[in-house]
Amino acid sequence: MKETENIFLTLINQHAAIIHKISKMYMNDAEEQRDLFQDMVLQLWKAYPSFKGNSKFTTWMYRVCVNTALIYLKKDRRKVDKTPFDIHTDVIDVNENEGKEEKLTYLYAAVQELNEIEKALIFLFLENQSHREIAENLGISEGNARVKLNRTKEKLQFIIKKNGYEF
């Protein structure tokens, strides 16, 4: 059991950025992000015995985390906070330059206006997932993933322009 725990913790530490990104995609509030992060880690731990290695660990991890985020939003009738995104929220590493930080902040603000599935599509796209991998993670066909992703990218571009963000 101790060896399994160590392997799991090593994998979680290696890929913690994925969990952080998903929590930021789905939650605006820092406390809610932390709660969702903890919930995702818990669900990953509970599901870890079922991971057979038929796919990459990160592919399996994306699927568990996105599903957990979707359930988290529905649990206790939580609703996505529709209050304006605080532009001054720290959303990236302090080592990145100011221009990139501003663009990333605008991107997160625009993503907050997407629905849950659209957020998952954009997140997986930004993580360089192929259409096949996106389809696998979301449990949809590859063609459907391609169409939904294109529509979501168009919607995100519209939101960015509508809000006057410069890229």
N, C-alpha and C positions, 0 to 999 in steps of 0.2 A: 504494500500500500504506500509506503514512504517513497519508493522509487517512482510510482505512478504520479504521486503528488509533485515530486521534483521535476519530472518531465513536463507535467501540465504547467507548473509555475514558470518554467523556463520558456515554454512556448508562449504563454500569456505575456511575459516580460518582453519577449522578442517582437510581439505583434500588438502591444498595448496601444500603439498609435491608431490602429484600425478601430479599436473600441472607442477611443477618445473622439475620433472623427465622426463615427456613427452617432455618438451621444450628442455631439454638437449639431449634427444635421437635424436631429429630431427634437432637441430641447434648447430653448433660448436661455433659460435661467441656469446659472452656474450650479446651484444646489440640485436642480432637477437633472442636470448633466451628470453630476456625481452619483445621484441615486440610480439613474439609468445605467451608468458604467458598472456600478456594483451589481445590479440586477443581471446585466449581461454576463459578467464574470461568473456569477452564481449559476446561471443557466448553462454556460459553457462547461462548468465543473460537473453539473448534473448530467449533461449530455455526453461528456467525455468518454465514458465507457462504451458508448455506441459508435464512437469514431473508429472506423475500421481501416482507414488509410486508403480507401478506394479513390479518394480525391485528395488534392493538396489540403493541408491543415487550414490554410488561410481561406480556401473556398468554403470549407465546412464552417469555419469561424464566421465568415460573412453571413452565411445563411442563418446560423443560430442567432447572431447579434441583430440582424435586421428583423427577424421574426420576433425576437424578444422586444425590440423597440416598438414594433407594431402592436404587440399585446400590451406593452406598458402603457401606450397611449389610450388604449381602450379600458384598461383596468381602473376600477374605481371611478369610471366616467371622467377620466382626465381629458382635458381638451388642450390642444396646442395653444399656447399663449399668442394672441393676436396683437399684443401691444407692440409698438414699434421697436425694432431691434436697436440696442444701444451700440452706436458706432464705436464707442470707446472700449468695448468689451475686448479683453485679451483673447485672441483666437489663434495665435500662432507663436512659434518660438521667438524669443527675443533676439536671436542671432540673425534673423532675416532682415533684409533692408526695409526701410519705411514704405517705399512704393509698393512692394509686394504685400506688405502687411495691410495697407489700405485696400488694395484690390481683393485680398482674401476676405477682409471684413465685409466689403460690398457683396462678394459672392455669397458668404454665409447669410447676410441680410436678405438677399434675393431668394436663396434656397428656403428660407423660413416661410415664403409665400407658396411653396409647392405643397402638394398633398403627400401623404406618407409613401405611397408607391413611387411617385416621381422623385422624392428625396433618395430612395433606395437606388433607383436607376442612375441618377446623377452621381451618387456616391460611388457606385461600382464602376461607372464610366471613368470617373476621376482617379480611380485606383487601377486604371488600365486593364480592366477586365474585358475580355472579348464578348461578343454578342452571345456566344455559346455559354460562357461562364455566367454572364448576367442571367440568361434564361434558366440555367441550372440553379442559381442562387434564389431566384424568385419563383421557381416552379412554373414557368411559362415556356412557350415554344420560342425557338431562336428568332423566327420571323416576327413574332409578337414583340419580343424584346427589342428588336431593331426598330420597328415602327414606333413603339412607345418611347424609346430613347430619343428618336429624332423629334417627335412631338414635344417631349419634355425639354430638349435642348432649345427648340424654338420658343417655347413658353418662357424658359429662363432668360433667353436673350431679350424677349419682350419686356419682362419684369425689370431687367437691368436697364434697358433704355427708358422705360416708363419712370423709373426712380431717378433717372439722370446720372447714373453711375458711369464713369469714364473708364474704359479699358484700353 
